[in-house]
Amino acid sequence: MDKRPIVEAMQRFYESQNISFHVPGHKHGALSELPRAFIDVMKFDYTELSGLDDYHHPESIIEEAQVLLAKTYSAQHSYFLVNGSTVGNLAMVYATCREGDRVLVQRNAHKSIFNALELVGTLPIFLTPEWDEVTHTATHISMATMKGAIEQYSDAKAIILTHPTYYGVTNPTMFEVIKMAHSYGIPVLVDEAHGAHFIATDEFPMSALEMGADVVVQSAHKTLPAMTMGSYLHIHSKLVSKDKVNRYLRMLQSSSPSYILLASLDDARQYIGTYSRGDYQLFLKTRMQFVESLRTIKSLEVIEVDDPLKLLLRVSKYTGYSLQKQMEHEGVYVELADPEQVLLILPLLKARHQFPYAEIRMKIKSAVEKCLKLQRDKIDIDYSHELQALSTLAVSYHDLQNKEEEFILYTKAAGRICAGMVIPYPPGIPLFVRGERITTTKLKMLADYLASGAMIQGEHDLGNKHLLVLKEEKI
Ligand SMILES: Cc1ncc(COP(=O)(O)O)c(C=O)c1O
């Protein structure tokens, strides 16, 4: 578990002071005019040279590191991803579905899942998640909804779930859903982008892999000490072909992987693979002290979720955006803000680490005090709309390809077919999906999001109050 085959090989390569007549063109940083610290990193920016293996056909250090990765996560096969969980999500959908296949998908999925479904040309059935009154976020699919969906669409080629949510809320029905899906011969694909650390100790939530999921994708860069874009994909399945997943990973990823990224994935694997009880005890102790110290800040509400690495902070009557702004003035940058709160991702400390929690608490206190001096800006958003448990596209992905599109005022869009995803981001849950009919209920939610100052990603022009819709008469 202690070995880091890629890191060790790169270190040896560096020490041998080889001359570069190969890519990349910066020649170990020699030609770069970036600041010194950047160039120090570029010295390790290698490519697939003798002794450094081949990313897409690994036989030595990358193969060895990926075997260690599979062992660490108790998977049959594991892969390092250099294009984030985004590419893992694409590959798992491509490997299991064909054009016209039905897929059951949790609606509060990341946009990469929606992109994958569209690229493949699937017929998705979107499952509406439960609403959590504590975190004010959408969570998992209830067993009743899931059961109904599997029974109605027993020919589905895959079930796609997200676990945990961005906010660290886990899925209590996952185990049962996987069991039921397997009894129908349907593989379960899990976007576990926020759960790469779950295997640290038994006190963390259970990983989808442990619960029997067929393919699990994790953003190592989100919660482990890996560099941005570094992710893992694990397969443990009788239903999904590892060769197919691997083929799509080869098609979808660069033929020039970043070795710095691969090294950081190798290192992060060793980090989590050697995480000890002592490490956990230190993590827990410092975390508890931090949480308790935050609870003494007047007007600050601290909300703990299933994942101990996530923490929500709220100041009553103020949006998360206002708190975020004040925290940033104090030099404290959070993972995300929404109309209710900010989300912190805490560091997965080991026993040898220190983190300046006391100092941070002072900064947060100051941010809260400054926030309280501002004009109150929180608008109560009514999330209690009854949404259909299951929904499908009004116009299939295949048919969408040939349709013309236009921008219209969103207030006039009820009944039209949406042509661009509309995703309040964060938290990244699509309000409208391409090909869906626009309803008045959803338009009301959109108006609330806009009024609350949420950032809304996707293909739209909401700055000018316009949505992208199919150019055709009302259907
Ligand atoms: C739930 C979820 N899945 C997938 C992704 C994409 O991950 P990556 O940034 O590693 O490509 C994200 C990114 O925020 C995410 O939140």
Ligand as a Chemical Component Dictionary entry (heavy atoms), coordinates in Angstrom:
data_LIG
# 
_chem_comp.id                   LIG 
_chem_comp.type                 NON-POLYMER 
_chem_comp.pdbx_formal_charge   0 
_chem_comp.three_letter_code    LIG 
# 
loop_
_chem_comp_atom.comp_id 
_chem_comp_atom.atom_id 
_chem_comp_atom.alt_atom_id 
_chem_comp_atom.type_symbol 
_chem_comp_atom.charge 
_chem_comp_atom.model_Cartn_x 
_chem_comp_atom.model_Cartn_y 
_chem_comp_atom.model_Cartn_z 
_chem_comp_atom.pdbx_ordinal 
LIG C1 C1 C 0 -21.661 14.970 -8.649  1  
LIG C2 C2 C 0 -20.577 15.330 -9.624  2  
LIG N1 N1 N 0 -20.273 14.473 -10.603 3  
LIG C3 C3 C 0 -19.312 14.733 -11.491 4  
LIG C4 C4 C 0 -18.611 15.911 -11.443 5  
LIG C5 C5 C 0 -17.543 16.156 -12.459 6  
LIG O1 O1 O 0 -16.346 15.873 -11.858 7  
LIG P1 P1 P 0 -14.947 16.341 -12.445 8  
LIG O2 O2 O 0 -14.817 17.780 -12.106 9  
LIG O3 O3 O 0 -13.984 15.464 -11.705 10 
LIG O4 O4 O 0 -14.954 16.091 -13.896 11 
LIG C6 C6 C 0 -18.878 16.843 -10.445 12 
LIG C7 C7 C 0 -18.155 18.120 -10.381 13 
LIG O5 O5 O 0 -18.443 19.012 -9.661  14 
LIG C8 C8 C 0 -19.897 16.548 -9.501  15 
LIG O6 O6 O 0 -20.208 17.407 -8.526  16 
# 
loop_
_chem_comp_bond.comp_id 
_chem_comp_bond.atom_id_1 
_chem_comp_bond.atom_id_2 
_chem_comp_bond.value_order 
_chem_comp_bond.pdbx_ordinal 
LIG C1 C2 SING 1  
LIG C2 N1 SING 2  
LIG C2 C8 DOUB 3  
LIG N1 C3 DOUB 4  
LIG C3 C4 SING 5  
LIG C4 C5 SING 6  
LIG C4 C6 DOUB 7  
LIG C5 O1 SING 8  
LIG O1 P1 SING 9  
LIG P1 O2 DOUB 10 
LIG P1 O3 SING 11 
LIG P1 O4 SING 12 
LIG C6 C7 SING 13 
LIG C6 C8 SING 14 
LIG C7 O5 DOUB 15 
LIG C8 O6 SING 16 
# 
